[in-house]
Amino acid sequence: MIKINSTKEISFKDIALRYPDFPRFIILKLDLYRRGIVCTDNILERMRKNVPLPLVLRDGSSVLSVLGGVGVAGEYLLEPYKIDLLDGKVGIFDGEEFLDEADFSPDPQFYGKKTSRGTPMESIAQARPQRLDVWVYRFCHFWEGGNQCRFCAVNAMFKSGVESTGRVSLDPKDISETIKEALKEPGRFSQVTVTGGADPGEDQKFNSETQRYIEVLQVIGENFSGSRFPSQLLSCGLSKKQLKRIHSETGLLSYCPDIEVWDKERFAWICPGKEKFIGWDGYVRSMLDAVEIFGSGRVYTNIVAGCEMAEPHGFKTEDEALKSNLEGCEYLAKRGVSMMSLVWRPARASLFHRQKQPSLDYYVRLAKGLHDIRVAYGLEIHSDDYKHCGNHADSDLCRID
Amino acid sequence: MITLPQELKTLLEDNNAIKVLGTVDGDGAPHVVFKDSITLLEDGNIAYAEELDSSQANKNMVRGIWFDKLVSITVGKGKKSYQVKARPVKCAIVGPLFRDFLARAKEQRGADADVQSVWIITPIDCRDQSREVRLEEERKKDPYYNIHLDRLKAEK
């Protein structure tokens, strides 16, 4: 059992002093993800929601709220930041100290409307400030037999929705109508992201998952005039044949198979389902094949940064973890793949619940390291930048490149 | 935030005035561009629309908000000209202000016009840059500076 760290955390302000050439906004963003946020009753009353939409910082970057709320996120081991009202404006507070103003991303106009089948459109696609997320399959089969990624809480996140509708997959007609409605709002979205839980299928080769994504991307694509549209698929590591099908049969622009953990041994421990059905080599091969098909700079992968230090088999020091991740980033960058990082928060419904997170200093060094490597190899981040995603401090840095 | 003189407010709200944004890059190199969307907001801030996330001006604005760098806005029409020193305080990529600027861009440039962000800038200093005003200011400070002798010679 990991003990709760009772020593006072180094504040983001102290880290900002340590790294004067690193944007304060991004340090704060990293720490908002790391320590978490809680909204006061004032905020929840104003939002009239239990789960607020993404928080948007003054520099336009976003901090995504924890989907599913605290029930999924779990209790906070570090003191979370507080989001409260100050003189009628939304503010970020560290304890009682006001840090900065922020906004919540507004509801898009399609929220509250229904498809012709009577499905609420906000249950089909979820809005980030400039991105539309479509979770086409709301169950991860890796959880069967306990093979889920150890940091993951996805099935718990979707449990109530799946139980209330009795369905894990979305109807393509619902998706098509929702996208059509979303596009009526000028300037609201810059990208559609399609994703879902892992589904190896009966053949255990992900052909059913591939077929599902093709059908969904095709009905989404019917709403666009060109052969391609700004889009990203986050999926399992697919084969070259599957990727060629997706590329030729849909308008998909970019592909992101998440490797989650770069170190090969820790990948096998932390992501047993991915290891069992695809393997670390399979994931890397999928990325490199995708570069041949989608082009250099159109292929991404994410690491859940910090979980590679989980106990008992994780790296023992932040320096070791950093070295591994930066080596991975460079290996992939040389080959046209952009590795991005997410901040790990040990969710209640995950096997890593109550594990200790790395320091804010670690996340700053990692973000800077990943960004600098990608710049050195000439990789530009478009599908996963502050606007098209909002989840990656390292790609926020490319705004001034 | 300072309160701007009425003449400057009128210029900022004038669609026919020339409006220029000045920023600096990471090396300190200046970058100066026309931004006809520059306008005054009700709360006294100034705002303009960026059409490209990848423009040099936008990158410099991001650098400005991240590292507290100032920018300049110059507006002019006829013989009147003002310069405003200002601080970038917000980059809006959604919301009512963003929608308003996008609608205005489409009105002015057609349905295919697009906007990537709207920058809000807080004025912290301003000066009347009109030639006659500036000359008069300097003349009052020291009538024997900024002048060649031939202009002072005795008339015979």
Boltz contact constraints between the chains, C-beta under 6 A:
constraints:
  - contact:
      token1: [A, 23]
      token2: [B, 66]
      max_distance: 6.0
  - contact:
      token1: [A, 25]
      token2: [B, 66]
      max_distance: 6.0
  - contact:
      token1: [A, 58]
      token2: [B, 90]
      max_distance: 6.0
  - contact:
      token1: [A, 59]
      token2: [B, 65]
      max_distance: 6.0
  - contact:
      token1: [A, 59]
      token2: [B, 91]
      max_distance: 6.0
  - contact:
      token1: [A, 60]
      token2: [B, 91]
      max_distance: 6.0
  - contact:
      token1: [A, 60]
      token2: [B, 93]
      max_distance: 6.0
  - contact:
      token1: [A, 105]
      token2: [B, 94]
      max_distance: 6.0
  - contact:
      token1: [A, 106]
      token2: [B, 94]
      max_distance: 6.0
  - contact:
      token1: [A, 106]
      token2: [B, 95]
      max_distance: 6.0
  - contact:
      token1: [A, 129]
      token2: [B, 93]
      max_distance: 6.0
  - contact:
      token1: [A, 129]
      token2: [B, 94]
      max_distance: 6.0
  - contact:
      token1: [A, 130]
      token2: [B, 93]
      max_distance: 6.0
  - contact:
      token1: [A, 186]
      token2: [B, 102]
      max_distance: 6.0
  - contact:
      token1: [A, 187]
      token2: [B, 102]
      max_distance: 6.0
  - contact:
      token1: [A, 399]
      token2: [B, 62]
      max_distance: 6.0
  - contact:
      token1: [A, 400]
      token2: [B, 59]
      max_distance: 6.0
  - contact:
      token1: [A, 400]
      token2: [B, 62]
      max_distance: 6.0
  - contact:
      token1: [A, 400]
      token2: [B, 63]
      max_distance: 6.0
